[in-house]
């Protein structure tokens, strides 16, 4: 199809550009688990509905014969996270986070920090595990301050501080 950039994307919930490389990263909801972090590439086939990192919604569904090549996710979770709006950190409050990918999630109220080597995730850390809240988006102000938008009936904008 003329103008079609990529296929096989199920439910992208967040997208951002990595400032150091201009790569486009996106978060994607799986069906039953299989939530993913991907790098958007022209002509890529991410597999949906033929291939998933999780499970298909129905045990009686048999996908058609797979034809690739398929682009594998950069990361996927073995449990449901429902990742949303992601961000590459460039502030000064958390010096060791420079260039890290920050990803909030709706399920379990998670917030994740990923360290990278190119498009390889070297480590994943779940943050704020004692203060879980459904998270829709994380943003950084022009002054470098991190804010988290919650997704709840009385939603909030929370400032994320470094307690040192």
C-alpha positions in Angstrom: 0.0 0.0 0.0 1.6 3.3 -1.0 2.4 5.4 2.0 2.2 2.5 4.5 5.2 2.9 6.8 5.1 -0.3 8.9 2.6 -3.2 9.6 1.8 -5.6 12.4 1.4 -3.0 15.1 -1.4 -3.9 17.5 -2.0 -1.1 19.9 0.7 1.6 20.1 0.2 3.7 23.2 3.2 5.9 23.3 5.8 7.2 20.8 9.0 9.3 21.2 12.2 10.3 19.4 15.5 9.4 21.0 17.3 12.7 20.9 20.8 11.3 20.4 19.9 9.1 17.4 16.6 10.3 16.0 15.3 6.8 16.4 11.5 6.5 16.9 10.5 4.3 19.8 7.0 3.1 20.7 5.2 1.2 23.4 2.6 -1.4 22.4 0.0 -3.3 24.3 -0.2 -7.0 23.8 -3.3 -9.1 24.0 -2.7 -11.2 27.1 0.7 -10.1 28.3 3.2 -9.5 25.6 3.4 -5.8 26.1 6.4 -4.4 24.1 8.9 -1.7 23.5 9.8 -1.3 19.8 11.9 0.8 17.5 9.9 2.0 14.5 11.5 1.0 11.2 10.3 1.7 7.6 8.9 -1.4 6.0 9.0 -3.4 9.3 6.5 -6.1 10.1 5.9 -6.4 13.9 3.8 -9.5 13.4 0.3 -8.7 14.7 -2.0 -10.6 14.4 0.1 -13.5 13.3 2.8 -13.2 16.0 2.8 -11.9 19.6 5.2 -11.9 22.6 2.2 -12.8 24.8 -0.8 -15.0 24.2 -3.6 -14.6 21.7 -7.1 -13.8 23.1 -8.5 -17.2 22.2 -7.0 -20.6 22.6 -8.9 -21.9 19.6 -7.3 -19.2 17.3 -4.7 -20.6 14.9 -2.8 -17.9 13.1 -2.2 -18.3 9.4 1.1 -19.7 8.3 3.8 -17.1 9.3 5.6 -15.3 6.6 8.5 -13.0 7.7 10.7 -11.5 8.2 9.3 -10.1 11.4 10.8 -7.4 13.5 11.3 -8.6 17.1 10.5 -6.2 20.0 13.4 -4.5 21.7 11.7 -5.5 25.0 8.7 -7.4 26.2 7.3 -8.1 29.7 6.2 -11.6 30.8 3.3 -9.9 32.7 0.9 -7.2 31.8 2.2 -3.6 32.1 0.1 -1.7 29.6 3.0 0.7 28.7 2.0 4.2 27.7 3.7 7.5 26.8 7.5 7.1 27.0 10.4 9.5 27.3 14.2 9.7 27.0 15.5 11.4 30.1 17.7 14.5 29.7 17.3 16.3 33.0 19.7 17.0 35.9 17.7 15.7 38.9 18.8 12.1 38.2 22.3 12.4 36.7 22.7 8.6 36.3 19.5 8.4 34.2 20.8 10.5 31.3 19.7 9.0 28.0 17.6 6.3 29.8 14.1 5.4 28.5 11.3 6.0 31.0 8.1 4.1 30.5 4.9 4.4 32.6 2.2 1.8 32.6 -1.5 1.5 33.3 -1.6 -2.0 34.7 -0.2 -2.4 38.2 0.6 1.3 38.2 4.1 0.8 37.0 6.9 3.1 36.0 10.0 1.7 34.4 13.6 2.9 33.7 15.6 1.2 30.9 19.3 1.6 30.2 20.3 1.1 26.6 23.2 0.2 24.4 22.0 1.2 21.0 18.7 -0.6 20.6 19.6 -3.2 23.2 18.1 -2.9 26.6 20.9 -3.5 29.1 18.8 -3.2 32.3 15.2 -2.7 33.4 14.2 -1.2 36.8 10.7 -0.8 38.1 10.4 2.5 40.0 7.9 3.7 42.6 6.9 0.2 43.6 5.6 1.4 47.0 3.4 4.1 45.4 1.7 2.5 42.5 -0.7 4.6 40.4 -2.0 4.0 36.9 0.3 6.1 34.8 -0.6 7.6 31.4 2.4 9.7 30.4 5.7 10.9 31.7 7.1 14.3 30.5 10.1 16.5 31.2 9.7 20.2 31.6 12.0 22.6 29.7 13.8 23.0 33.1 14.4 19.2 33.3 11.8 18.4 35.9 10.0 15.0 35.5 6.2 14.9 35.7 3.8 11.9 35.7 0.2 12.1 34.5 -2.0 9.6 36.4 -4.9 7.8 34.8 -7.7 7.6 37.4 -11.0 9.3 38.0 -9.4 12.1 39.9 -6.2 12.2 37.8 -3.1 14.1 39.0 0.1 15.5 37.7 2.9 14.3 40.0 6.4 15.7 40.2 9.0 13.1 40.4 11.8 14.3 42.8 15.2 12.9 43.6 15.2 12.5 47.3 19.0 12.0 47.2 
